[in-house]
Amino acid sequence: MKIKLTILLLTLVLGLSANSAEIIYPKYDNVTINSPVTFFVGNENPNKELFINSEKVNIHSSGGFFQPVDLNIGENIFNISNGTDTKTYKITRKVIQNHPVVNTTQISYEQPNTYITKENNVPLRATPYDGGINRLQHLEKDIPLSIIGEFGSFYKVQLARDDYAWISKSHVIKTKENITPAEIASYTYDETPEKRIYTLKLNKKAPYILSETRSFLQKDNFTKLEPIVNGLDLVVYNVNGFPEDKFEFHINRTGKAFGYKTYYKNESELVIEVKNFPQINNPKPLEGLKITIDPGHGGNEFGAIGCLGDKEKDVNLSISQKLKEKLENAGAKVATTRIDDTAISLTKRVEISQNNKADVFISIHNNALPDFAAKSNRSGSSVYYFYPQSKELANRILDALTGELCMNNDKVRQESFAVIRNTESPAVLIELGYMINPEDNAKLIDCDFQEKAADAILHGLENYFNEVQ
Ligand SMILES: [Zn+2]
C-alpha cells in the first residue's frame, strides 16, 4: 500500500513538472564565454535525475542546481537531460589572441609641467592603474599639481622630494602658471557636540592626502597583530616654511573619532571635520543612532539571478525592509536608499547617506561568481570594507552571520566599491550568500531565514557599538 502510494505521488509530481530543466545561467543558448571553466545554474524537479553530458548533477531539495563545466577552445555542446527531455546548449570559447604587448614605458619629462584638476572627486592613486585599492585621496577641482612624467593613461605627480602619486590624464588640464608654494595664513580649531573642525587657511589651494593612522594591537596570546585606526594623518604638499614643503598634521582618535571628511571652502581654506563617536546607551546601544541601509540594485538592474529565477534586487530589498524594522525597534533612526523596485545610482546612494548624516552605512547584496571561478567552491557570507576604520564593523557583522546563521565564512575583504568609499561614516557591504549556490539560495529566498539574517546583522551592529565605546 505504502509503495503504491509513493509511486502514485511520484507519478503526480513528475506529471505536473515542466518537461525539461530550467536553465538560468548561461542566460541563452549559443553564447560565447572566454574562460576555461563556466557553470550551469538552474532548477529541476528534485525527484528526477539530471545529467549534463554524462555528468550527474546534484539537485538540491529546493530544485536548484549549480554545475561547473570545462570549456574547450571552440564549440562546446552540452546535452542537459532529465531522462525524459534533453536540452542542448552550445557555448563557444574563442581563442584569445595574445594581446599585442602595448609598449608602455614610463616617460620622464625634462621639466615639470603644471596641471590642475578639472573637477571634484578626482582620485589620486599610488600606482598608475584604474582599479584595486590604490586610491590615496579624492581631490577637488583646481588643485595645482607638478607633473614630471607619464605612464599609459596616467601622469606622474611629484608631491614632495620623495613623494609621488599618479593621476588619470583625463582628470587634469595643463596651465601655463608655474607652481609656487602656498602660505599658511592661519589655523583654527572648533568643536560642536557632533564634531571637531580643523581649518587651515592657505593663500591658495595645495594638494593633500588625509589617511587613517594605523597601529597594531596584539591579540590572542601574541600570535596575531590586529591593526587599529588610532587617528588621522594630514599631509599638505607644497607649503612654504616646512621641511620639503610638507605640512604634516596628526589628529588623535581620542577614542572618539568616528567618520570624517575633508574639503576646501572659500577657495583655499582646507577643512577637516572629524565626527565624534555617538553617545551609546546601554543596554540599547543603537538608540538614537542614524543608520543608512542600502538595498543593492533595483529596477532594470537585477543583480545576480538565483537557481530558481529569483532576482538579487528583490532579496536585497526584502532583507533590508526586515532589517529596517528591527533597527527601528532597537531605537535607531533609519534611512534607506530605496524603498521600492527602482534603479538608483551609486553616487545617489552615497548622497542619501551623507544627507542622513549617517553614523553607519550598510549595503545589502547577494553574490554570484564569475565564470573563471566556477570551481572555486565559494559559498556563504562575506563583508567588504574600504577604509580601515570600517574593518572592525565588518568583522563583527561577519561573526554574527557565520555564528547565528551557520553561513560558510567567505571572509572579510577590503575592496574599492563606490558605496563604501564614503569616509563620513564607517561603511560596509554585506554579501549575505550566493544566489547561484543551491544551498545558500534556498535559504536566501526563505522568509524565516531573511528574518534571522536581519537579526544577525542587528546583533553584529550591537556587538560593535558595545565594544568600541
Ligand atoms: Zn549585488
Boltz pocket constraint, residues with backbone or C-beta under 6 A from the ligand:
constraints:
  - pocket:
      binder: B
      contacts: [[A, 296], [A, 297], [A, 303], [A, 304], [A, 312], [A, 364], [A, 365], [A, 366], [A, 367]]
      max_distance: 6.0
